[in-house]
Amino acid sequence: MNSKIFKIFLFTLFILFSSCIYKAEAIPEVSAKSYIVIDSDSGRIIGSRNPNEKLPIASTTKILTAILAIENIENIETRIEVPAKCVNIEGSSIYLQPRQIVSVKDLLYGTMLRSGNDAAATLSAFAERKSEDGFVDMMNKKAAELGALDSNFVNPHGLHDKNHYSTAYDLALISRYAMKTISSSEKYVAESMNTVFYNKNKVVYQYEYGNGIKIGYTKAAGRCLVASAEKDGTEIIVVVLNDGNWFQDSYKIFDWVFENYKTWQVVEEGQFAGRASDGTPVFIQDSFSYLMTEEEKDKIKVQTKITAPLLLNKDNKVVCGEYSIYLGNELIHSGSLVTENK
């Protein structure tokens, strides 16, 4: 083999090898009509397809219902009476009876674990009692507050309506917020109802690191799933809409993320960042971590801009500049530089 042919041969091998590496690192293919994968902590989007397409979302609606119930009902141990209008709703049910006395906490678990439409309706009826505009209006206002601007809600449970929709991206925003207050489990003992709720969401007991969050299904929406998993301090949220392989698609995405990404601490609270013009030492105000690949970690840059002392912040520290963190050329975080406590 002459040298020219040998070089072409080596070049071809290189291209084939590079192609194989790329395919191994590419996010797995899924059958969802729309999906998104985000880091729960930073909100970084790891992968997506059609994330802003407006689609019916079935019972994943109840994530927002649970948020509003928790935020608008002072004590979740409160026991309330089930209104007659909230029973015998089609679809999933926890079989509430009119005038039955149940706790808000049990209704929350009945909504999230068993996807009870009657439980969601009862929660909404109680949560809206102090609102002039009603629960649906509360839902749409909360969604907008969270940045879910391509969503519209007309009921608290997700039964199909052409004007009731969201997107994978919006559901990820809502779910990321929900994870701060809503916990999940394989089962729950509902004492006020003398029963046990078993979670319909297989993620929490099928996937080793699964910890939430909600399933949904209607004929129009198909199989919808918001799934979450946490491993070694990294929590990932996967939203798949209209996905016949909903659980397995989520699991293989989780596996891929945990294999290729890790949460790295970029700066630490109190880390020395330089000195002001008068010699005063300056420090990073808050810690910051970010989900990255090993290769991305080497592309992180931290830039600081130290100024004259400006003002006292809420922690009684003097702000004297700012820092910016870049991944390559992309700004991913910025924060304040401060002096020591006064």
Secondary structure, DSSP 8 states (H G I E B T S, - for coil): --HHHHHHHHHHHHHHHHHHHHHHHS------SEEEEEETTT--EEEEESTT--B--GGGGHHHHHHHHHHH-S-TT-EEE--GGGSS-SSS-----TT-EEEHHHHHHHHHTS--HHHHHHHHHHHGGG-SS-HHHHHHHHHHHTT-TT-B-SSSS----TT-BB-HHHHHHHHHHHTTT----SEEEEGGGTEEEE-S-THHHHSTTEEEEEEEEETTTEEEEEEEEEETTEEEEEEEES-TTHHHHHHHHHHHHHHH-EEEEEE-TT-EEEE-TTS-EEEESS-EEEEE-HHHHTTEEEEEEEEEEEEE-TTS-EEEEEEEEEETTEEEEEEEEE----
